[in-house]
């Protein structure tokens, strides 16, 4: 069962953290979604001010401990 985290920040930095702590990206549609072994990340929301930038992402992680670490780092 995957654990859901709403991560806030730069998508490149979040993906870099996921790759460094869980696994490399298997495939992606940049800005929209990324998938690695044991995790996935999808666009969840934009900033409320102009220029509108993607700043929220739904991260799903299979491992409870890693999900907690991700939540502490990116929430």
C-alpha positions, -999 to 999 in steps of 0.1 A, spaced: 0 0 0 16 33 -10 18 62 14 8 96 1 28 128 7 20 163 -5 55 176 -13 61 213 -18 91 226 -36 112 224 -68 103 192 -87 139 187 -98 151 188 -61 123 164 -50 131 139 -78 168 142 -69 160 133 -33 138 104 -44 165 91 -67 192 94 -40 171 78 -13 148 53 -31 156 45 -67 163 61 -101 136 74 -124 123 47 -147 103 71 -169 88 106 -167 66 132 -183 84 163 -168 63 186 -147 34 162 -149 46 128 -135 76 107 -126 79 70 -118 107 51 -100 108 16 -85 89 20 -52 77 56 -57 58 79 -81 53 117 -82 25 136 -99 17 173 -102 -8 183 -75 -10 222 -76 4 255 -86 16 285 -67 -11 311 -60 8 341 -73 20 351 -108 40 336 -124 21 304 -117 47 276 -111 41 240 -102 49 238 -65 29 209 -50 34 173 -59 17 141 -48 44 116 -39 35 80 -34 61 58 -17 57 21 -9 80 20 21 66 35 53 100 46 67 110 63 35 76 80 32 81 94 67 115 108 57 101 123 25 73 139 45 97 154 70 119 168 42 93 181 17 60 189 36 
